[in-house]
């Protein structure tokens, strides 16, 4: 059985990854999470007593904590999901993003380097540090083309700038010290357990309540959408057979305008839970002032991970979004507990 240290495992993508890995079997997971606003232990409530799962409340920036975990559990891999991840929040408070995404990742890398150097030769060869990042580091695309692993980094928000910095640090630790690292850059994720400040769960909650649905600008900004469970399968594929030092882009081949996403959510909810007054939820759409520095289009070329590692997504945007809406409709209690905190679905990132 392999032992894996997962950081940020109570978050959206990390939590889904842990659930998938425990269901698969063959892995013992140590989950280090600071439980900030977007970290939710309820996501992992069903596996809290699993014999192959250990939760540790702590910060990746805490050197003593990280070193103690590496010494005690001797993981064969570290998978770094821990990050401040919302563009709007980064506009209002960039310092927290630098602290977690840059300084925290650097501390994790330094501790991992010490751990890796102390391993016997065979275990050194098998060890991996997998850093989970975003396509936003590449900046904004025009109407044509897609981001590849060779695309120039041109981050346009404090969030993407902090993630770009962490990506560069991971690369540097491979080229400078020889540490076996991997990086994945993914497109926009959606699915179960996503914190409701992000577009799809926010629209679901507001549409269910019959509240206005705020769409930034003209709603024509384009994102490539990736169902979270497909992303998790890609991360596992990279962990198991990815080549050390490589970067792999992970996308869903599902470019959609934001307004199309919102209208599709409206349609799915109208079918499943119509409003009592008979209104169609599209009538709730309200165009609001655009986000400062809002990137116009992202699109990810995932041909490398498909060609070299044999990964394929299983959900189309339509099937994945239907699954997502159904999950939120079936998990009202999870949503209520999430919203018991400081977030009340208000607009963030007004600049």
C-alpha positions in Angstrom: 0.0 0.0 0.0 1.3 3.4 -1.0 1.1 6.3 1.5 0.3 9.7 0.0 0.3 13.1 1.7 -2.5 15.2 0.2 -2.5 18.9 1.1 -5.8 20.8 0.8 -7.8 17.6 0.8 -10.8 19.2 2.5 -11.3 21.5 -0.5 -13.3 20.9 -3.6 -10.9 19.1 -5.9 -8.8 17.6 -3.1 -11.8 16.2 -1.4 -13.1 14.6 -4.5 -9.7 13.1 -5.2 -9.5 11.6 -1.7 -12.9 10.0 -2.1 -12.0 8.6 -5.5 -8.6 7.2 -4.2 -10.1 5.5 -1.1 -12.8 4.0 -3.3 -10.1 2.6 -5.6 -8.0 1.1 -2.8 -4.3 0.5 -2.5 -3.5 3.9 -1.0 -3.2 5.2 2.5 -4.0 9.0 2.6 -2.8 11.6 5.1 -4.8 14.8 4.5 -3.3 18.1 5.7 -5.7 21.0 5.5 -5.9 24.3 7.3 -9.8 24.3 7.0 -10.0 27.9 5.8 -13.4 29.1 4.5 -13.4 26.8 1.5 -12.2 23.7 3.4 -15.1 21.6 4.5 -14.6 18.4 6.6 -18.2 17.5 5.8 -17.0 16.6 2.3 -15.1 13.7 3.8 -17.5 12.8 6.6 -18.2 9.4 5.0 -14.5 8.4 5.2 -13.6 10.0 8.5 -13.2 6.6 10.2 -11.7 4.8 7.2 -8.7 2.8 8.2 -6.6 4.1 5.3 -7.4 7.8 6.0 -5.8 10.2 8.4 -6.8 13.9 8.8 -4.4 16.5 10.2 -5.6 20.1 10.8 -2.6 22.2 9.8 -1.0 24.6 7.3 1.4 23.9 4.5 3.3 27.0 5.7 4.0 25.4 9.1 7.4 23.8 8.7 7.4 21.8 11.9 4.0 20.3 11.1 5.0 19.3 7.6 8.3 17.9 8.6 6.7 15.9 11.4 4.1 14.4 9.0 6.8 13.4 6.5 8.9 11.8 9.2 6.0 9.9 10.7 4.2 8.7 7.6 7.0 8.4 5.1 4.8 9.1 2.0 5.7 7.9 -1.4 4.1 11.1 -2.9 2.9 14.5 -2.0 -0.1 15.9 -3.9 -0.4 19.7 -3.4 -4.0 20.9 -3.8 -3.7 23.5 -1.0 -4.3 27.0 -2.4 -6.4 30.1 -2.2 -8.3 29.7 -5.5 -10.9 32.3 -6.2 -10.1 35.2 -8.5 -12.6 37.6 -7.0 -11.2 37.0 -3.5 -7.7 37.6 -4.8 -8.8 41.0 -6.1 -10.0 42.0 -2.6 -7.1 40.5 -0.7 -4.0 39.4 -2.7 -1.7 39.1 0.3 -3.4 35.9 1.5 -2.9 34.3 -2.0 0.8 35.1 -2.0 1.1 33.7 1.6 -0.6 30.4 0.8 0.1 29.8 -2.9 3.7 31.1 -3.0 5.2 31.0 0.5 3.2 27.9 1.6 4.2 26.0 -1.6 7.9 27.0 -1.1 7.8 25.6 2.5 6.2 22.4 1.3 8.9 22.0 -1.4 11.7 22.6 1.0 10.4 20.0 3.4 9.8 17.6 0.6 13.3 18.1 -0.6 14.8 17.2 2.8 12.5 14.2 2.9 13.3 13.0 -0.6 17.1 13.4 -0.1 16.9 11.2 3.0 15.1 8.3 1.2 17.0 5.2 0.1 17.9 5.2 -3.6 15.0 3.0 -4.7 12.4 5.0 -2.9 14.0 8.3 -4.2 13.3 7.1 -7.7 9.7 6.3 -6.9 8.9 9.5 -5.0 6.8 12.2 -6.7 5.8 15.7 -5.8 2.6 16.5 -7.8 1.6 20.2 -7.9 -2.0 20.9 -9.0 -2.3 24.2 -10.8 -4.6 26.1 -13.2 -4.8 27.1 -16.9 -5.2 30.7 -15.6 -1.5 31.1 -15.4 -1.4 31.3 -19.2 -3.5 34.5 -19.3 -6.2 35.2 -21.8 -6.7 33.8 -25.3 -8.0 35.4 -28.4 -10.8 33.8 -30.4 -8.5 31.0 -31.8 -6.0 28.5 -30.3 -5.7 26.7 -27.1 -3.2 26.6 -24.2 -0.4 24.0 -24.5 2.3 23.1 -22.0 4.6 25.4 -24.0 2.3 28.4 -23.7 3.9 31.6 -22.2 2.8 32.4 -18.7 0.9 35.7 -18.7 -1.2 35.8 -15.5 -3.7 38.6 -15.2 -5.1 38.3 -11.7 -3.5 38.2 -8.2 -4.7 34.6 -8.0 -3.2 33.4 -11.3 0.0 35.4 -10.6 0.4 33.5 -7.3 -0.2 30.2 -8.9 2.2 31.0 -11.7 4.8 31.8 -9.0 4.2 28.4 -7.3 4.5 26.6 -10.7 7.9 28.2 -11.3 9.1 27.2 -7.9 8.1 23.6 -8.5 9.9 23.7 -11.9 13.0 25.2 -10.2 13.2 22.5 -7.6 13.3 19.9 -10.3 15.9 21.6 -12.4 18.0 22.9 -9.5 17.9 19.9 -7.1 16.7 17.1 -9.3 13.5 16.5 -7.2 11.0 14.4 -9.1 8.1 16.8 -9.6 5.0 16.9 -11.7 2.6 19.7 -12.5 -0.9 19.7 -13.9 -2.7 22.8 -15.2 -6.4 22.3 -15.4 -9.4 24.1 -16.9 -12.4 25.2 -14.9 -13.7 22.4 -12.6 -17.2 21.8 -11.6 -19.1 19.1 -9.7 -20.1 17.9 -6.2 -18.8 19.6 -3.1 -17.7 22.9 -4.8 -17.8 26.0 -2.6 -20.7 28.2 -3.7 -18.7 31.3 -4.5 -17.8 29.7 -7.9 -20.1 30.3 -10.9 -22.0 27.0 -11.2 -22.8 26.3 -7.6 -23.5 30.0 -7.0 -26.0 30.1 -9.9 -27.6 26.9 -8.6 -28.2 28.3 -5.2 -29.4 31.7 -6.3 -31.7 30.1 -8.9 -33.2 27.8 -6.4 -33.9 30.7 -4.1 -35.5 32.7 -7.0 -32.8 35.5 -6.6 -31.2 37.5 -9.4 -28.5 35.7 -11.2 -25.5 38.1 -11.6 -23.6 37.6 -14.9 -20.4 39.7 -15.3 -20.1 42.0 -18.3 -21.8 40.7 -21.4 -21.6 37.1 -20.3 -19.5 36.2 -23.4 -16.4 35.2 -21.5 -15.4 31.6 -22.4 -14.1 28.9 -20.2 -13.2 25.2 -20.9 -15.2 23.1 -18.3 -13.9 19.9 -16.7 -16.0 17.6 -14.5 -14.1 17.2 -11.2 -14.1 13.4 -11.3 -12.5 13.4 -14.7 -9.9 15.8 -13.3 -9.2 13.4 -10.4 -8.7 10.5 -12.8 -6.2 12.6 -14.7 -4.3 13.5 -11.5 -4.1 9.8 -10.6 -2.9 9.0 -14.1 -0.1 11.6 -13.9 0.9 10.4 -10.4 1.1 6.8 -11.5 2.9 7.0 -14.9 3.7 10.7 -15.5 7.3 11.5 -16.3 9.2 13.4 -13.6 9.7 17.1 -14.5 6.8 17.2 -16.9 3.8 19.4 -17.1 0.4 18.1 -18.2 -2.6 20.2 -19.2 -6.0 18.8 -18.3 -9.1 20.1 -20.1 -12.6 19.0 -20.7 -12.9 19.9 -24.5 -16.0 21.9 -23.4 -15.7 25.6 -24.2 -18.8 27.4 -23.2 -19.7 31.1 -22.8 -20.6 32.0 -19.2 -24.1 33.0 -20.3 -24.6 29.6 -21.9 -23.6 27.9 -18.6 -26.0 30.0 -16.6 -28.9 29.4 -19.0 -28.2 25.7 -19.0 -28.3 25.7 -15.2 -31.6 27.5 -15.4 -33.1 25.0 -17.8 -32.0 22.0 -15.7 -33.5 23.5 -12.5 -36.8 24.4 -14.3 -37.1 20.8 -15.4 -36.3 19.4 -11.9 -37.7 22.0 -9.5 -39.9 24.7 -11.1 -40.4 28.0 -9.4 -43.7 28.2 -7.5 -44.9 31.2 -9.5 -44.2 29.5 -12.8 -41.4 31.9 -14.0 -38.6 30.6 -16.1 -35.3 31.1 -14.3 -33.7 32.8 -17.3 -35.8 35.8 -16.4 -33.6 36.1 -13.2 -30.4 36.8 -15.2 -29.0 40.2 -14.4 -25.9 41.6 -16.1 -23.6 43.4 -13.7 -20.4 45.3 -13.9 -17.6 43.1 -15.1 -14.8 41.8 -12.9 -11.6 43.9 -13.1 -9.1 42.3 -15.5 -11.6 39.6 -16.5 -9.8 37.2 -19.0 -11.9 36.8 -22.1 -11.2 33.2 -23.0 -9.5 30.1 -21.8 -9.2 26.8 -23.7 -6.9 23.9 -22.9 -5.1 21.5 -25.3 -5.1 18.2 -23.4 -3.6 16.2 -26.2 -0.3 15.5 -24.4 -1.9 13.7 -21.4 -4.2 11.8 -23.8 -1.4 10.8 -26.1 1.3 10.0 -23.5 -0.7 8.7 -20.6 -3.9 7.4 -22.2 -6.2 9.6 -20.2 -9.7 10.4 -21.5 -12.6 12.3 -19.9 -15.8 10.4 -19.4 -18.4 13.3 -19.0 -19.5 15.7 -21.6 -20.4 19.2 -20.3 -24.1 18.4 -20.6 -23.9 15.1 -18.7 -21.5 16.5 -16.1 -23.6 19.6 -15.4 -26.8 17.5 -15.1 -25.0 15.3 -12.5 -23.8 18.4 -10.7 -27.3 19.9 -10.5 -28.7 16.6 -9.3 -26.1 16.4 -6.6 -26.8 19.9 -5.2 -30.5 19.2 -5.2 -29.9 16.1 -3.2 -27.5 17.7 -0.7 -29.3 20.7 0.8 -27.8 20.0 4.2 -24.2 20.2 3.0 -25.0 23.6 1.4 -26.6 24.9 4.5 -23.6 23.9 6.7 -21.2 25.5 4.1 -23.2 28.8 4.2 -23.2 28.9 8.0 -19.7 30.5 7.7 -18.9 34.1 6.7 -19.8 33.7 3.0 -23.4 34.6 2.1 -23.2 34.5 -1.7 -22.4 38.2 -1.9 -20.4 39.6 -4.7 -16.6 39.6 -4.2 -13.8 41.1 -6.2 -15.3 44.5 -7.1 -11.8 46.0 -6.9 
